[in-house]
Amino acid sequence: MAGISLPDRANLTQLRKQARDLQRAVRAGSPAARELVDGYLPAGAPDASAVAAFPLSAARLVISRQYGFPSWTRLKRHVEMREHFTRIPPEAGGAADGLGDEFLRLGCLWYEDD
């Protein structure tokens, strides 16, 4: 099954919400959710008797594989690294919060201590 790309501003809160929504959809018997689980879990979607016990860990594994990661831990680590090292300017119309000052600080040489 072809995966989807991770959004530029992906965050763990949203990914956890996606996993929880998938878990609820599988437990509710959604055919689309069962098809998604069938495509990404080795054991496939749970049968009718086990659908009420579909664990959150399985939903997280499906979400991580959907984005091309072998496990939830790898997806989580990747998102944390992106959040730590990425500097994305605020949305248009938002406050800059000193972004220009930080850009100048990072881009200029300082000779104060020489």
C-alpha positions in Angstrom: 0.0 0.0 0.0 1.4 3.4 -0.9 2.1 5.7 2.1 1.5 9.4 2.5 4.0 12.0 3.2 4.4 13.6 6.7 3.1 17.2 6.8 5.7 19.9 7.2 4.4 21.0 10.6 3.6 17.6 11.9 3.4 17.3 15.7 3.0 14.5 18.1 -0.3 15.7 19.5 -1.9 15.6 16.1 -0.4 12.2 15.3 -1.7 10.8 18.6 -5.1 12.2 17.8 -5.0 10.4 14.4 -4.2 7.1 16.1 -7.0 7.5 18.7 -9.5 8.4 15.9 -8.4 5.3 14.0 -8.8 3.1 17.1 -12.3 4.5 17.6 -13.2 4.0 13.9 -12.0 0.3 13.9 -14.0 -0.3 17.1 -17.0 1.3 15.5 -16.7 -1.1 12.6 -15.8 1.4 9.9 -15.0 -0.4 6.6 -12.5 2.3 5.6 -10.6 2.0 8.9 -10.6 -1.8 8.6 -9.2 -1.6 5.1 -6.5 0.8 6.3 -5.5 -1.6 9.1 -5.5 -4.5 6.7 -3.0 -2.7 4.5 -0.5 -1.9 7.2 -0.7 -4.5 10.0 1.0 -7.9 9.5 -2.0 -9.7 11.1 -4.5 -7.6 9.3 -7.7 -6.1 10.7 -9.1 -7.8 13.8 -12.1 -10.1 13.3 -15.6 -9.2 14.5 -15.0 -10.8 18.0 -11.7 -8.9 18.7 -12.7 -5.5 17.2 -13.7 -4.1 20.6 -10.2 -4.9 22.0 -8.3 -3.2 19.1 -5.4 -1.6 21.0 -4.1 2.0 20.7 -0.6 0.6 20.0 -1.9 -1.2 16.9 -3.5 2.1 15.7 -0.2 3.9 16.3 1.7 1.3 14.3 -0.7 1.7 11.4 -0.3 5.5 11.5 3.5 5.3 11.6 3.6 2.8 8.7 1.2 5.0 6.8 3.8 7.7 6.9 6.6 5.3 5.9 8.1 4.6 9.4 8.5 1.0 10.7 7.4 1.8 14.2 5.7 4.5 16.3 9.0 5.1 18.1 10.8 5.9 14.9 8.0 8.3 13.8 8.0 10.0 17.2 11.8 10.4 17.2 11.7 11.8 13.7 9.0 14.4 14.6 10.8 15.4 17.8 14.0 15.9 15.8 12.2 18.0 13.2 10.6 20.1 15.9 14.0 20.7 17.6 16.0 21.5 14.5 13.5 23.2 12.2 12.9 27.0 12.3 9.7 27.7 10.6 8.5 31.3 10.5 5.2 32.0 12.1 2.0 31.9 10.0 1.2 35.1 8.0 -0.4 37.7 10.1 1.1 36.3 13.4 3.5 38.0 15.7 7.2 37.6 14.7 8.3 37.1 18.4 11.8 38.3 17.7 12.4 36.0 14.8 14.4 38.7 12.9 16.6 39.3 15.9 17.3 35.6 16.3 18.1 35.4 12.6 20.6 38.2 12.9 22.1 36.7 16.0 22.6 33.4 14.3 23.9 34.9 11.0 26.4 37.4 12.3 29.9 37.0 13.7 30.6 38.4 17.1 34.0 39.7 18.2 33.1 40.8 21.7 35.2 38.2 23.5 38.4 38.5 21.3 
